[in-house]
Amino acid sequence: MRRVLIAVLVAVTAVSALFLTAGTASGTDDERVVRMARPTWDTGWFQA
């Protein structure tokens, strides 16, 4: 169970970093990244 939680945390961190670095990406890619990163907003980890 702990491995699953760590994997989720790593994935969320990677997606958030990707979203921050891809700020000027194309529209479709940007929308997809936003949908992936959205759950992190609720936890307060993602700062826009």
Secondary structure, DSSP 4 states (H G I P E B T S, - for coil): -HHHHHHHHHHHHHHHHHHHHTTT--HHHHHHHHHHHHHHHHHT----
